[in-house]
Amino acid sequence: MPVRINLTTADVARVRFALSPLSETILGLRAAVRPAGHPLHEPWLRRAHAELRREPELPLLRTVLGSYLLPSFLIPVPEQRAPSLATELDRLAAVDPEFIRVDCVDALGERAAAGLPPVPVLLRRVLAAVRRCHERLIEPYWVRMGALLDADLDRRATALVDRGVEGLFADLHHDIAWYEGELLVRPDCTGDARVDASGNGLVLLPSVFGWPDVWVDHSPVTAASIHYPATGIGLLWEQPPGSTDGLAAVLGPTRAALLDLLALPSTTPGLAARLGITPGAVSQHLSALRRAGLVATTRRGREALHLRTPRAAVLFGTEPADR
C-alpha cells in the first residue's frame, strides 16, 4: 500500500536527520524473529540466533515483532540527532499506555493483542529485553554501525545543500518519490494510506537493519518519520579477503589492524576501544598512515572520522592497482 505523507511548507522547513540505537535494536530483533529476506545480515543473524536462545523474553519478542506491521510505539522519533539508548528507553517508557494498546491492536490484530500482558507489564518486560539485547547484539558493533550511519548522513546533507529537498528525496530510496508537496512511499502499490506531519516536520533516519525496505510511522505522535536503508550496508559484515600478516610485517601489527578496521569510517575513540589501546596511541599511528597517503580524515565539529584511502585498499586487494 503506498503511503502519502502530506508536508506543509513548515514541515519541509523542519526536515532533519537522526540516528537511533533503539530503532536499530528493534529492527535488528525483528530481522532475527522474521528470518526471511535478510541475506546481507546473515553473519550477524547467526550470532543473534545463538544469543536469543538465552533471552527469556524471546516468545514475547516474537509476538510483538513477528507480524507484518511493526507497532510504532516501539520506535519513538528521536528528539536529538544522536540520542543514547538510555534516553530513548526513557522516552519509550513514557509513551501513553492507551496509545500502546491501540497501536498493538492495529499492528498485530485483536487476537494477538488480546494475548499480550497488560500494557504496564508489557512495557516493563519489553524495555528490559531491549536493553539486554542491545548490550549483547548491537553494542559490540555500534562503532562500526554508527560510522556507516554517520557517513550516510554526511552524504545526505551534501545532497540537501547541492540539490535541495527535491534532490534529497530523489536519491533517498527507489520506493520514495516527491511530487507536488507530497512524499510518496511505494508509489507503485495499490491502495492508499495517508500520514499527516501536522506542521511537526519530518525526521529521516538511515538504518542498517531496516534494509532493504523503507519503514514509515503510520501514526506519528509528533514529527513524521521514515527509516531508509543506509548506503554501504553490504560492506558492514564483510571480512577482508586477505590476511593482514604480510602488511603487519611491513607496517607493524597495530597499523595493519587499523587499516583493516578502516574499511568503514571510524572515530579515534572507536578504534581505540576495538584495538584495546589508548586514543593517543591511535592518533600517533593514524598520523603516520596519513603521511603515507593510506588514511584520510574529515572533521565534523570536534569529532574526527577516519577512512582508509584507495591506495590502502589496494594493499587489501579490494581496489585495483593503478595501471
PyMOL commands that set and color helices and strands:
alter all, ss='L'
color gray80, all
select helices_A, chain A and resi 9-13+21-33+39-52+58-65+72-74+85-93+97-108+110-114+119-170+233-235+245-251+253-261+268-275+279-291+310-315
alter helices_A, ss='H'
color red, helices_A
select strands_A, chain A and resi 3-6+16-17+176-179+182-185+193-196+202-207+215-216+224-229+266-267+295-300+303-308
alter strands_A, ss='S'
color yellow, strands_A
deselect
rebuild
show_as cartoon
